[in-house]
Structures are given as C-alpha cells and as structure tokens.
C-alpha cells in the first residue's frame, strides 16, 4: 500500500509541475537572439564559399580550355557545353573536361557566361571570355569574376567584371 500525498493549500502537486509560461517565453527569446546573431554570419560564410567556388571554377575552365586546344587542335572551345559532356567518347563537341553542372552554366549560386571574342578564318576560336556572376546578388555572392585566354581571373564588387578590372589576389 502506497502512502498518499496530501496537498497543503497553496502548493502544487509534484507530479503536475512543469515550466511556467514566463520560463518558456524566456527560453524562446534566448533562442531567437542566438538565431538573429547566427543566421547573418551563416549567410555571409555561404556567400564567401560560393565566391571561392566561382574563382576555382574559372580556373578549372581555363585549364580545360588549354587541354581542349592542345587535344583537338582547333583553338578554344566554341561554347561552355562543348567542354562538358557525359559518357561515351570525348569529342570536340563534348570533351568531358568539366562536369556537366558547370558546363550548363550554373553552379554554387553563380551564373557562368561564355563569349567567343575572336575566331580565325576557319572559324576556330582564338579568344574567349567567361563571366561568373552571382545568381542573386548580395545573397549567393557579392563579387563578379572574369577570365579569358590569358588565364588571369579578375573581380569587381559591384558590376560584371571585365578585362580591365583588378586581378584577384
């Protein structure tokens, strides 16, 4: 037989105790304050990661262009998709030198645009330019990048980068 617990007036039953509304509100307020501090830092670190990825992707494309030119002997690639490809035998139309996601022109919050600047009389590309711009400025990245056949990567903080912008360090 178990002893019964008698309640004295003004005391709560030990089995029914929990958190009061005020205690819960304080906990929620603390969590919201921590989130307000952490979320902007997370977004900024994600932007920086996307920017680093964009610069590295431009290096990858530049290296692929040199390999393409050396392998096929027809100058540089006529388009970004021709550096990509999936499966089968690599050809000048699908060299499989970069991944298919990058060849599609969108990766890690950046848009990649490929422009042919000059061709020889046979139609072989002799000069090209590639821009990497944030998909959503000030969210997926803030810096714009540019490179061409010189393999120098340049950046601009406010507008699409070009051949006269400062090289990245």
N, CA and C atoms as a LAMMPS dump frame, in Angstrom:
ITEM: TIMESTEP
0
ITEM: NUMBER OF ATOMS
507
ITEM: BOX BOUNDS ff ff ff
-5.0000000000000000e+02 5.0000000000000000e+02
-5.0000000000000000e+02 5.0000000000000000e+02
-5.0000000000000000e+02 5.0000000000000000e+02
ITEM: ATOMS id mol type element x y z
1 1 1 N 0.827 -1.161 0
2 1 2 C 0 0 0
3 1 3 C 0.883 1.239 0
4 2 1 N 0.577 2.181 -0.902
5 2 2 C 1.4 3.369 -1.026
6 2 3 C 0.841 4.479 -0.181
7 3 1 N 1.751 5.287 0.369
8 3 2 C 1.265 6.417 1.157
9 3 3 C 0.683 7.461 0.214
10 4 1 N -0.302 8.125 0.629
11 4 2 C -0.931 9.174 -0.172
12 4 3 C -0.254 10.498 0.115
13 5 1 N -0.141 11.288 -0.923
14 5 2 C 0.445 12.609 -0.772
15 5 3 C -0.666 13.592 -0.498
16 6 1 N -0.536 14.25 0.577
17 6 2 C -1.545 15.257 0.897
18 6 3 C -1.037 16.606 0.469
19 7 1 N -1.914 17.399 -0.128
20 7 2 C -1.538 18.737 -0.567
21 7 3 C -1.887 19.715 0.528
22 8 1 N -0.951 20.581 0.771
23 8 2 C -1.24 21.699 1.642
24 8 3 C -1.76 22.814 0.765
25 9 1 N -2.537 23.656 1.269
26 9 2 C -3.1 24.73 0.469
27 9 3 C -1.991 25.624 -0.068
28 10 1 N -2.066 25.99 -1.374
29 10 2 C -1.072 26.853 -1.998
30 10 3 C 0.107 26.098 -2.596
31 11 1 N 0.176 24.779 -2.446
32 11 2 C 1.275 24.003 -3.01
33 11 3 C 0.784 23.247 -4.241
34 12 1 N 1.655 23.109 -5.21
35 12 2 C 1.309 22.354 -6.416
36 12 3 C 1.655 20.891 -6.208
37 13 1 N 0.959 20.065 -6.89
38 13 2 C 1.23 18.631 -6.881
39 13 3 C 2.56 18.401 -7.602
40 14 1 N 3.457 17.632 -7.027
41 14 2 C 4.779 17.406 -7.601
42 14 3 C 4.682 16.753 -8.974
43 15 1 N 3.671 15.919 -9.201
44 15 2 C 3.514 15.239 -10.483
45 15 3 C 3.033 16.193 -11.569
46 16 1 N 2.431 17.276 -11.242
47 16 2 C 1.863 18.203 -12.218
48 16 3 C 2.78 19.383 -12.506
49 17 1 N 3.982 19.397 -11.911
50 17 2 C 4.866 20.531 -12.131
51 17 3 C 5.418 20.511 -13.544
52 18 1 N 5.659 21.693 -14.103
53 18 2 C 6.242 21.867 -15.433
54 18 3 C 6.807 23.262 -15.517
55 19 1 N 7.05 23.699 -16.737
56 19 2 C 7.564 25.044 -16.933
57 19 3 C 6.412 26.03 -16.968
58 20 1 N 6.656 27.177 -16.415
59 20 2 C 5.627 28.22 -16.468
60 20 3 C 5.715 28.917 -17.821
61 21 1 N 4.713 29.668 -18.156
62 21 2 C 4.666 30.396 -19.414
63 21 3 C 5.824 31.387 -19.51
64 22 1 N 6.148 32.038 -18.44
65 22 2 C 7.252 33.002 -18.42
66 22 3 C 8.573 32.301 -18.705
67 23 1 N 8.797 31.149 -18.112
68 23 2 C 10.035 30.414 -18.347
69 23 3 C 10.149 30.006 -19.817
70 24 1 N 9.067 29.545 -20.401
71 24 2 C 9.078 29.172 -21.816
72 24 3 C 9.346 30.375 -22.712
73 25 1 N 8.759 31.509 -22.398
74 25 2 C 8.979 32.719 -23.186
75 25 3 C 10.429 33.18 -23.102
76 26 1 N 11.042 33.047 -21.954
77 26 2 C 12.447 33.421 -21.81
78 26 3 C 13.329 32.508 -22.662
79 27 1 N 13.065 31.222 -22.654
80 27 2 C 13.836 30.275 -23.462
81 27 3 C 13.674 30.589 -24.95
82 28 1 N 12.45 30.838 -25.393
83 28 2 C 12.206 31.17 -26.796
84 28 3 C 12.924 32.467 -27.166
85 29 1 N 12.892 33.453 -26.292
86 29 2 C 13.572 34.727 -26.562
87 29 3 C 15.079 34.525 -26.705
88 30 1 N 15.674 33.704 -25.863
89 30 2 C 17.107 33.429 -25.936
90 30 3 C 17.438 32.729 -27.262
91 31 1 N 16.629 31.766 -27.658
92 31 2 C 16.846 31.064 -28.929
93 31 3 C 16.752 32.03 -30.1
94 32 1 N 15.79 32.923 -30.097
95 32 2 C 15.636 33.902 -31.175
96 32 3 C 16.82 34.861 -31.241
97 33 1 N 17.342 35.261 -30.102
98 33 2 C 18.51 36.145 -30.081
99 33 3 C 19.72 35.43 -30.676
100 34 1 N 19.922 34.184 -30.307
101 34 2 C 21.04 33.409 -30.854
102 34 3 C 20.879 33.243 -32.365
103 35 1 N 19.659 32.96 -32.82
104 35 2 C 19.408 32.816 -34.259
105 35 3 C 19.65 34.129 -34.995
106 36 1 N 19.261 35.246 -34.399
107 36 2 C 19.46 36.553 -35.033
108 36 3 C 20.935 36.866 -35.207
109 37 1 N 21.77 36.342 -34.339
110 37 2 C 23.211 36.55 -34.452
111 37 3 C 23.811 35.557 -35.452
112 38 1 N 23.374 34.315 -35.427
113 38 2 C 23.995 33.256 -36.22
114 38 3 C 23.603 33.273 -37.694
115 39 1 N 22.366 33.576 -38.022
116 39 2 C 21.908 33.47 -39.41
117 39 3 C 22.651 34.422 -40.344
118 40 1 N 22.825 35.696 -40.019
119 40 2 C 23.601 36.557 -40.934
120 40 3 C 25.04 36.08 -41.123
121 41 1 N 25.653 35.56 -40.072
122 41 2 C 27.011 35.029 -40.197
123 41 3 C 27.035 33.806 -41.107
124 42 1 N 26.015 32.972 -41.011
125 42 2 C 25.925 31.802 -41.876
126 42 3 C 25.768 32.223 -43.327
127 43 1 N 24.906 33.191 -43.591
128 43 2 C 24.676 33.663 -44.962
129 43 3 C 25.961 34.252 -45.535
130 44 1 N 26.672 35.029 -44.739
131 44 2 C 27.915 35.637 -45.206
132 44 3 C 28.969 34.563 -45.495
133 45 1 N 29.057 33.547 -44.665
134 45 2 C 30.038 32.488 -44.915
135 45 3 C 29.661 31.685 -46.157
136 46 1 N 28.373 31.507 -46.404
137 46 2 C 27.912 30.818 -47.618
138 46 3 C 28.263 31.637 -48.861
139 47 1 N 28.107 32.97 -48.79
140 47 2 C 28.496 33.847 -49.9
141 47 3 C 29.973 33.685 -50.205
142 48 1 N 30.812 33.714 -49.179
143 48 2 C 32.255 33.595 -49.375
144 48 3 C 32.62 32.234 -49.966
145 49 1 N 31.944 31.194 -49.533
146 49 2 C 32.198 29.858 -50.092
147 49 3 C 31.817 29.818 -51.567
148 50 1 N 30.683 30.417 -51.923
149 50 2 C 30.256 30.471 -53.323
150 50 3 C 31.259 31.255 -54.166
151 51 1 N 31.768 32.369 -53.631
152 51 2 C 32.741 33.177 -54.357
153 51 3 C 34.039 32.401 -54.586
154 52 1 N 34.495 31.695 -53.578
155 52 2 C 35.707 30.878 -53.726
156 52 3 C 35.494 29.787 -54.765
157 53 1 N 34.319 29.198 -54.735
158 53 2 C 33.983 28.168 -55.706
159 53 3 C 33.953 28.736 -57.119
160 54 1 N 33.41 29.937 -57.285
161 54 2 C 33.346 30.566 -58.608
162 54 3 C 34.752 30.814 -59.156
163 55 1 N 35.64 31.332 -58.328
164 55 2 C 37.019 31.57 -58.77
165 55 3 C 37.695 30.249 -59.152
166 56 1 N 37.477 29.213 -58.353
167 56 2 C 38.071 27.912 -58.661
168 56 3 C 37.474 27.328 -59.944
169 57 1 N 36.187 27.507 -60.15
170 57 2 C 35.556 27.012 -61.378
171 57 3 C 36.127 27.715 -62.606
172 58 1 N 36.434 29.009 -62.497
173 58 2 C 37.063 29.713 -63.621
174 58 3 C 38.456 29.155 -63.888
175 59 1 N 39.188 28.797 -62.837
176 59 2 C 40.496 28.156 -63.027
177 59 3 C 40.333 26.817 -63.742
178 60 1 N 39.325 26.058 -63.345
179 60 2 C 39.055 24.76 -63.961
180 60 3 C 38.722 24.928 -65.439
181 61 1 N 37.886 25.906 -65.755
182 61 2 C 37.509 26.141 -67.155
183 61 3 C 38.727 26.563 -67.969
184 62 1 N 39.555 27.429 -67.416
185 62 2 C 40.762 27.883 -68.126
186 62 3 C 41.695 26.713 -68.411
187 63 1 N 41.874 25.846 -67.44
188 63 2 C 42.703 24.658 -67.643
189 63 3 C 42.089 23.752 -68.699
190 64 1 N 40.782 23.579 -68.647
191 64 2 C 40.085 22.756 -69.645
192 64 3 C 40.245 23.342 -71.045
193 65 1 N 40.238 24.661 -71.158
194 65 2 C 40.423 25.309 -72.463
195 65 3 C 41.798 24.988 -73.047
196 66 1 N 42.827 25.018 -72.22
197 66 2 C 44.179 24.705 -72.696
198 66 3 C 44.24 23.248 -73.151
199 67 1 N 43.656 22.354 -72.377
200 67 2 C 43.641 20.93 -72.739
201 67 3 C 42.848 20.729 -74.028
202 68 1 N 41.714 21.398 -74.146
203 68 2 C 40.872 21.309 -75.346
204 68 3 C 41.665 21.75 -76.579
205 69 1 N 42.307 22.902 -76.478
206 69 2 C 43.076 23.447 -77.598
207 69 3 C 44.209 22.504 -77.998
208 70 1 N 44.894 21.958 -77.018
209 70 2 C 46.012 21.051 -77.284
210 70 3 C 45.53 19.722 -77.865
211 71 1 N 44.444 19.201 -77.317
212 71 2 C 43.949 17.887 -77.737
213 71 3 C 43.344 17.912 -79.136
214 72 1 N 42.496 18.879 -79.405
215 72 2 C 41.746 18.871 -80.662
216 72 3 C 42.362 19.748 -81.745
217 73 1 N 43.297 20.637 -81.394
218 73 2 C 43.99 21.45 -82.384
219 73 3 C 43.086 22.369 -83.193
220 74 1 N 41.973 22.78 -82.596
221 74 2 C 41.021 23.655 -83.302
222 74 3 C 40.784 24.94 -82.515
223 75 1 N 41.757 25.38 -81.778
224 75 2 C 41.586 26.564 -80.96
225 75 3 C 40.852 26.216 -79.679
226 76 1 N 40.216 27.22 -79.105
227 76 2 C 39.484 27.015 -77.858
228 76 3 C 38.078 26.503 -78.149
229 77 1 N 37.387 26.086 -77.112
230 77 2 C 36.035 25.546 -77.256
231 77 3 C 35.083 26.632 -77.758
232 78 1 N 34.133 26.266 -78.609
233 78 2 C 33.174 27.251 -79.111
234 78 3 C 32.092 27.622 -78.099
235 79 1 N 31.948 26.806 -77.057
236 79 2 C 30.925 27.074 -76.04
237 79 3 C 31.295 26.343 -74.757
238 80 1 N 30.662 26.736 -73.677
239 80 2 C 30.898 26.07 -72.395
240 80 3 C 30.424 24.609 -72.427
241 81 1 N 29.235 24.314 -72.989
242 81 2 C 28.804 22.909 -73.035
243 81 3 C 29.753 21.985 -73.801
244 82 1 N 30.497 22.517 -74.768
245 82 2 C 31.409 21.648 -75.511
246 82 3 C 32.604 21.206 -74.658
247 83 1 N 32.845 21.901 -73.542
248 83 2 C 33.881 21.442 -72.606
249 83 3 C 33.357 20.339 -71.694
250 84 1 N 32.038 20.209 -71.618
251 84 2 C 31.417 19.203 -70.764
252 84 3 C 31.159 17.926 -71.533
253 85 1 N 30.092 17.265 -71.161
254 85 2 C 29.736 16.002 -71.785
255 85 3 C 29.643 14.928 -70.725
256 86 1 N 28.941 13.873 -71.078
257 86 2 C 28.808 12.783 -70.109
258 86 3 C 28.762 11.452 -70.833
259 87 1 N 29.67 10.602 -70.485
260 87 2 C 29.697 9.261 -71.045
261 87 3 C 30.176 9.236 -72.487
262 88 1 N 30.481 8.064 -72.948
263 88 2 C 30.907 7.917 -74.333
264 88 3 C 32.332 8.376 -74.557
265 89 1 N 32.657 8.566 -75.814
266 89 2 C 33.993 9.012 -76.194
267 89 3 C 34.039 10.527 -76.235
268 90 1 N 35.053 11.134 -75.633
269 90 2 C 35.185 12.589 -75.709
270 90 3 C 35.416 13.032 -77.153
271 91 1 N 34.752 14.096 -77.539
272 91 2 C 34.915 14.681 -78.866
273 91 3 C 35.034 16.187 -78.701
274 92 1 N 35.261 16.884 -79.795
275 92 2 C 35.348 18.345 -79.743
276 92 3 C 34.006 18.958 -79.342
277 93 1 N 32.908 18.26 -79.592
278 93 2 C 31.581 18.769 -79.223
279 93 3 C 31.219 18.446 -77.778
280 94 1 N 31.879 17.479 -77.186
281 94 2 C 31.661 17.091 -75.787
282 94 3 C 32.939 16.514 -75.225
283 95 1 N 33.843 17.386 -74.834
284 95 2 C 35.201 16.978 -74.467
285 95 3 C 35.305 16.308 -73.097
286 96 1 N 34.284 16.437 -72.265
287 96 2 C 34.277 15.845 -70.925
288 96 3 C 35.438 16.328 -70.063
289 97 1 N 35.761 17.612 -70.172
290 97 2 C 36.846 18.193 -69.385
291 97 3 C 36.346 18.892 -68.128
292 98 1 N 35.071 19.25 -68.099
293 98 2 C 34.461 19.842 -66.904
294 98 3 C 33.165 19.088 -66.629
295 99 1 N 32.663 19.202 -65.411
296 99 2 C 31.446 18.469 -65.065
297 99 3 C 30.226 19.078 -65.774
298 100 1 N 29.185 18.263 -65.906
299 100 2 C 28.001 18.689 -66.666
300 100 3 C 27.266 19.849 -66.003
301 101 1 N 27.35 19.961 -64.686
302 101 2 C 26.688 21.065 -63.985
303 101 3 C 27.353 22.386 -64.356
304 102 1 N 28.661 22.426 -64.301
305 102 2 C 29.393 23.635 -64.678
306 102 3 C 29.217 23.933 -66.164
307 103 1 N 29.202 22.905 -66.987
308 103 2 C 29.013 23.095 -68.434
309 103 3 C 27.64 23.7 -68.741
310 104 1 N 26.664 23.464 -67.866
311 104 2 C 25.322 24.038 -68.057
312 104 3 C 25.304 25.528 -67.727
313 105 1 N 26.312 26.012 -67.011
314 105 2 C 26.445 27.442 -66.758
315 105 3 C 25.916 27.938 -65.427
316 106 1 N 25.506 27.043 -64.541
317 106 2 C 25.026 27.459 -63.217
318 106 3 C 25.587 26.484 -62.19
319 107 1 N 26.314 27.044 -61.219
320 107 2 C 26.861 26.172 -60.178
321 107 3 C 27.137 26.989 -58.92
322 108 1 N 26.747 26.453 -57.774
323 108 2 C 27.007 27.051 -56.459
324 108 3 C 26.638 28.528 -56.387
325 109 1 N 25.463 28.86 -56.879
326 109 2 C 24.965 30.226 -56.756
327 109 3 C 25.534 31.215 -57.753
328 110 1 N 26.271 30.747 -58.751
329 110 2 C 26.849 31.628 -59.762
330 110 3 C 26.413 31.213 -61.157
331 111 1 N 26.24 32.209 -62.019
332 111 2 C 25.929 32.009 -63.436
333 111 3 C 27.202 32.223 -64.237
334 112 1 N 27.515 31.295 -65.127
335 112 2 C 28.714 31.383 -65.948
336 112 3 C 28.303 31.646 -67.388
337 113 1 N 28.824 32.733 -67.961
338 113 2 C 28.51 33.05 -69.357
339 113 3 C 29.803 33.053 -70.166
340 114 1 N 29.753 32.356 -71.281
341 114 2 C 30.909 32.158 -72.147
342 114 3 C 30.691 32.959 -73.419
343 115 1 N 31.687 33.751 -73.803
344 115 2 C 31.583 34.571 -75.001
345 115 3 C 32.806 34.351 -75.879
346 116 1 N 32.577 34.082 -77.156
347 116 2 C 33.669 33.985 -78.121
348 116 3 C 34.029 35.41 -78.53
349 117 1 N 35.296 35.788 -78.361
350 117 2 C 35.744 37.142 -78.698
351 117 3 C 36.348 37.241 -80.095
352 118 1 N 37.015 36.171 -80.544
353 118 2 C 37.645 36.196 -81.86
354 118 3 C 37.778 34.784 -82.412
355 119 1 N 37.703 34.687 -83.721
356 119 2 C 37.883 33.413 -84.418
357 119 3 C 38.82 33.622 -85.596
358 120 1 N 39.483 32.549 -86.024
359 120 2 C 40.335 32.635 -87.206
360 120 3 C 39.478 32.405 -88.46
361 121 1 N 40.065 32.5 -89.658
362 121 2 C 39.265 32.321 -90.894
363 121 3 C 38.58 30.957 -91.003
364 122 1 N 39.092 29.959 -90.311
365 122 2 C 38.47 28.636 -90.334
366 122 3 C 37.321 28.508 -89.333
367 123 1 N 37.124 29.528 -88.54
368 123 2 C 36.066 29.503 -87.534
369 123 3 C 36.509 28.977 -86.182
370 124 1 N 37.799 28.702 -86.045
371 124 2 C 38.321 28.221 -84.764
372 124 3 C 38.45 29.39 -83.8
373 125 1 N 38.058 29.162 -82.561
374 125 2 C 38.063 30.219 -81.549
375 125 3 C 39.5 30.525 -81.126
376 126 1 N 39.862 31.813 -81.194
377 126 2 C 41.206 32.227 -80.78
378 126 3 C 41.186 33.061 -79.509
379 127 1 N 40.022 33.566 -79.131
380 127 2 C 39.902 34.354 -77.897
381 127 3 C 38.496 34.174 -77.338
382 128 1 N 38.417 34.092 -76.03
383 128 2 C 37.132 33.913 -75.347
384 128 3 C 37.125 34.7 -74.047
385 129 1 N 35.95 34.858 -73.474
386 129 2 C 35.8 35.492 -72.156
387 129 3 C 34.736 34.728 -71.384
388 130 1 N 34.95 34.621 -70.097
389 130 2 C 33.972 33.954 -69.225
390 130 3 C 33.682 34.869 -68.046
391 131 1 N 32.404 35.097 -67.792
392 131 2 C 31.979 35.855 -66.619
393 131 3 C 31.284 34.918 -65.654
394 132 1 N 31.54 35.127 -64.381
395 132 2 C 30.839 34.406 -63.312
396 132 3 C 30.182 35.47 -62.439
397 133 1 N 28.844 35.478 -62.445
398 133 2 C 28.085 36.479 -61.704
399 133 3 C 27.133 35.796 -60.737
400 134 1 N 26.918 36.394 -59.558
401 134 2 C 26.005 35.771 -58.583
402 134 3 C 24.59 35.648 -59.145
403 135 1 N 23.946 34.511 -58.879
404 135 2 C 22.553 34.331 -59.283
405 135 3 C 21.665 35.36 -58.599
406 136 1 N 21.859 35.523 -57.296
407 136 2 C 21.105 36.503 -56.513
408 136 3 C 22.143 37.401 -55.83
409 137 1 N 22.408 38.58 -56.424
410 137 2 C 23.432 39.451 -55.837
411 137 3 C 23.163 39.75 -54.359
412 138 1 N 24.232 39.781 -53.589
413 138 2 C 24.214 40.021 -52.148
414 138 3 C 23.538 38.901 -51.354
415 139 1 N 23.296 37.77 -51.995
416 139 2 C 22.775 36.606 -51.272
417 139 3 C 23.618 35.373 -51.607
418 140 1 N 23.776 35.065 -52.91
419 140 2 C 24.616 33.926 -53.279
420 140 3 C 26.067 34.356 -53.483
421 141 1 N 26.311 35.647 -53.507
422 141 2 C 27.657 36.185 -53.653
423 141 3 C 27.58 37.671 -53.91
424 142 1 N 28.686 38.358 -53.68
425 142 2 C 28.703 39.798 -53.942
426 142 3 C 29.692 40.157 -55.048
427 143 1 N 30.72 39.356 -55.241
428 143 2 C 31.734 39.682 -56.237
429 143 3 C 31.424 39.04 -57.586
430 144 1 N 31.819 39.732 -58.653
431 144 2 C 31.675 39.257 -60.033
432 144 3 C 33.085 38.926 -60.528
433 145 1 N 33.216 37.851 -61.318
434 145 2 C 34.519 37.399 -61.782
435 145 3 C 34.57 37.333 -63.304
436 146 1 N 35.788 37.415 -63.831
437 146 2 C 36.016 37.396 -65.279
438 146 3 C 37.353 36.732 -65.548
439 147 1 N 37.425 35.978 -66.624
440 147 2 C 38.704 35.474 -67.12
441 147 3 C 38.609 35.314 -68.626
442 148 1 N 39.772 35.202 -69.251
443 148 2 C 39.827 34.981 -70.69
444 148 3 C 41.012 34.061 -70.975
445 149 1 N 41.449 34.003 -72.231
446 149 2 C 42.524 33.089 -72.613
447 149 3 C 43.856 33.409 -71.927
448 150 1 N 43.982 34.574 -71.292
449 150 2 C 45.204 34.896 -70.546
450 150 3 C 45.277 34.155 -69.209
451 151 1 N 44.165 33.601 -68.753
452 151 2 C 44.061 32.837 -67.5
453 151 3 C 44.18 33.707 -66.26
454 152 1 N 44.052 35.016 -66.407
455 152 2 C 44.049 35.919 -65.257
456 152 3 C 42.602 36.094 -64.809
457 153 1 N 42.329 35.8 -63.544
458 153 2 C 40.967 35.946 -63.021
459 153 3 C 40.848 37.327 -62.398
460 154 1 N 39.848 38.066 -62.839
461 154 2 C 39.629 39.437 -62.376
462 154 3 C 38.302 39.519 -61.647
463 155 1 N 38.167 40.52 -60.759
464 155 2 C 36.934 40.644 -59.981
465 155 3 C 36.487 42.087 -59.878
466 156 1 N 35.174 42.23 -59.689
467 156 2 C 34.569 43.539 -59.479
468 156 3 C 33.499 43.356 -58.407
469 157 1 N 33.425 44.287 -57.481
470 157 2 C 32.49 44.155 -56.361
471 157 3 C 31.06 44.572 -56.677
472 158 1 N 30.846 45.335 -57.744
473 158 2 C 29.506 45.876 -57.956
474 158 3 C 28.874 45.559 -59.302
475 159 1 N 29.654 45.418 -60.351
476 159 2 C 29.106 45.143 -61.684
477 159 3 C 29.866 43.976 -62.296
478 160 1 N 29.326 43.377 -63.369
479 160 2 C 30.063 42.274 -64.008
480 160 3 C 31.495 42.691 -64.339
481 161 1 N 32.428 41.816 -64.004
482 161 2 C 33.84 42.097 -64.179
483 161 3 C 34.224 42.031 -65.654
484 162 1 N 35.325 42.71 -65.98
485 162 2 C 35.813 42.731 -67.351
486 162 3 C 37.325 42.673 -67.392
487 163 1 N 37.867 42.805 -68.584
488 163 2 C 39.305 42.669 -68.807
489 163 3 C 40.134 43.745 -68.135
490 164 1 N 39.517 44.862 -67.753
491 164 2 C 40.286 45.945 -67.145
492 164 3 C 40.197 45.968 -65.621
493 165 1 N 39.42 45.066 -65.041
494 165 2 C 39.295 45.026 -63.578
495 165 3 C 40.539 44.423 -62.945
496 166 1 N 40.662 44.621 -61.639
497 166 2 C 41.821 44.132 -60.893
498 166 3 C 41.824 42.617 -60.791
499 167 1 N 43.021 42.01 -60.926
500 167 2 C 43.113 40.554 -60.725
501 167 3 C 42.86 40.203 -59.257
502 168 1 N 42.374 39 -59.034
503 168 2 C 42.204 38.56 -57.654
504 168 3 C 43.569 38.237 -57.089
505 169 1 N 43.699 38.334 -55.799
506 169 2 C 44.991 38.088 -55.158
507 169 3 C 45.087 36.659 -54.694
